[in-house]
């Protein structure tokens, strides 16, 4: 039987250690094609390129996979791969491994997860992986066994159309990881502030600062699982309709 075709992408850029580790892990499971941004694209969310052109090139990287660097966003990478590079629909799209958390509200801003969601829009099973360590030298091998288990299980049990997985891994050594917990997205948000400064020419400029406010200590929340040493998995869908509010709106507006 042919190996499963796995498309790999990310938002930290094609040379980031996170994606290079993920590619290595996926090479042990299937046929791998990488289409990733040629430069960092963190925080791009579901942005696509519409006011400029895209370019791509195949580059040589260690391993049996094929690697393509695209001058676009993570979502561009998925769209471009499906339309111009792959000769068949991939069995799975994996995005990451992101340098830093994409738990709770971070999924809204995440290019990593938006790439996975874009695959879900196309009816393809997809997983976004993130490690709660922003360091360029982070140890991504600590969760290799778990990552491969999640991927293999998803290949054997394809996700329902429109559902993708958001997987976050705590910054722990392998022996300290307690396992996997299926969770919901925690009720948390960023409390932001724009730090005002003045440059040598007297012109004001601003740095986005702030802190993460977790208002949710529920046992089933992803932030709780991560704080307790578990890998959190949140099933995510792109249908943003508040179905529970439709009846009420009909009653007052129709």
N, C-alpha and C positions, 0 to 999 in steps of 0.2 A: 504494500500500500504506500501511496505517496505521503511524504511527511506533511504535516499541517503547515500552511503558509502563515507566517506571523509578520505583521507590519509593526515596526518599532519607530516611535517618534518621541519627542520631548519638548520642553520649552527652554531648557538651559543651553541649548546648542549642541550640535552634533559631536563636538569634541569633549563634552562634559563627562567627568568620571561616572556619573550616575547612569547615563545612557550606555556608555561603553561596558559597564558591568552588566546592565540588563541585556545587552546584545549577547554577551558571553553566556549568560544564563539561558537565553532563548535558543542559542545555537545547539544546546544539548537536547532540545525538544523538537525543533522543526526547521523548516527552510525559512530563513530570515532575510527580510529586506528592510533597510533603514531609510526613512525619508525624514529628515530633521532640519530645523533652522540652521543656517550657516552662522548665526550669531545669537546671543542670549535674547530670549523673548518672554522672560518672566513677567507675570502680571498682565499679560495681553488678553486674558479671558477668551471670549469667543470671537475676537477680532479677525477680519479677513482683509486682504489687500485688494482695494478697488480703484485707487487713484494713482497707482504706479504699476509697472510691469514686474513680472517674476522671472528669475533666472535660476537654473540649477546646474549642478555638475556632479558626475560620479567621482568619488574620491576613493583612494586606497587606504583601507584601515585593516588592522590585524583581524584575521578570522575568515571563515568561508562565506559570510554574508555579503550582500551588495549594499553599498552606502551611497546615498545621494544627499547633497546639501542644497537646500532651497532658500532663496532670499525672501522668505515670507514668515508668516506666523505659524504656530502649531496647527491651527485649523486648516490653513493653506496647505500644510504638508499632507494632511490626510486627504483633502480634496484632490490635490495634485497627484498623489500616489495612486488613488483609485482611478483617475482619469487618464494619466499619461505614463505611468511607470509599471504598474502591476499588470500581468497578463491574465489574472483571474482574481476573483474576490478573495481577500484573505480570510482565513478561518478565525483569526483573532487579531485585534489591534491592542498593543500594549504601549503605554506612554509613561515616561520617566527614565530612571528613577529620579524623582525630583529632589533637588537639594533644599530641604525645608518642608514644613508641614503644609498639607492641603486639607486638613480636617475642618469640620464645622463650616463657618462662613467663608473660609478661604477658597472653597470650591468655586465660588462666584467669580473670583479674580484669576483663578488658576489657568494658565495656558496648558499645563499638563492635563488637567481634567477636561478642559474644553476640547482637546484633541480626542480624548476618549469619547466624550459626548457626541462629537461630530461623527465618529464611527457608529455610535448607537443610532443616530439619525438615519444612517444608511442601512440600518438593520443588521449591523455586524457586532458580534460580541466584543467588548472592549474593557480594559482595566487600566486605571491610572495608579501608579505606585509612587509613594513619597516617603522619604526618610526624614525624621525630625532632627536633621543636622545640616546646617547651612555650610559647613566647612567643605572646601574643595577637596580635602583629603579624608572625607568621611569614609567609614568602613561600610561599604555596601554589601560585603560578603556575609555579614552577620545574619541576614535574613534570606539567604539564597534558597535554602531548603523550603521555607515557607512560600517564597515567591514562586518557585517551580511547582509546588503543590497546588497553589491557587490557579496557576495557569493551566496545569494538566487537568485539574478538576473542571475548569471552565470549558476547555476543549472537549472533554468527555460529556459535559452537560451544558450545552450552549445556553446563554442567557436569553430570556424572553426578549422579543424585539422592543427596543426603546429603553432597555435597562442596561446600565453599565456599573462597574464596581469602582468605588473609591477606597483604595487601600493605603493606610498610613502605618508607618513602622516607627516605634519609639527608639530613641537613641540609647541602645543598650547592647552589651555584648551578647553573643548568641546564647550563652548559658543562662542569661537573665530573662530572656524572652519567655513569657508564660504561655503563649499560644495565640490563638485567633479568637476574636469576638465579633459577631455580627451585630452592628449597631445602627442607631439613627444619628442623623446630623445634630450635633449639640446646638443649643441656643446660646450663641456667642457672637461677638462682633468686635471690630476695631474701634476704639475711641481715639479719633485722630486729631492732630494739631499740626498746623503749618507754621514751622519755626521761621520767623522773619529775620533776615540778615541783610547787611548792606555790603556791596562789593567796593573795591578801591575807587571806583568812579562815582560812588554815591547812589547807585541804582539798587533798589531793593530786590531780593530774591528769596525764595522759600524752599525749605526742605520739609517733606512730609514725614511727620513723626507721630508718636502715639503709643498706645499699649493695647494688648489683647485682653478683652473683658469676657471671661467665661461666666455666664449666668446660669449654668446648668450643671447640677451635680447628680443627674439621674444615672442609675446603674446601667442603663442601656444607651447612654450617650457616647459618642466616639471619643470626646475629650477625657471622659472618665476612664474608659478602657485603656487609652494611651498612658494616662497618669499611673495606672496600676500595672503597667508593663506588658499589656496585650497589644497585638496588631489589630487595628480596627478595620472592619470592612463595612462600608455603607453602600447599599444598592441605591443607585441614583437614576432618576428619569428626567427627560428634558421637557415633559409636559408640565408647564407652569400654571395650568388652570387650577384655581381654587374651587374644585368641584363641590365642596361642602357649602359654598356660599352662593351657588347658582340659584337655588330655590328662593332664598331670601331676596336676592336682587330681582328675580322675576316678580315677586310679590310687590315690591315697592317701585319698580320702574316700568314694567310692561303694562 
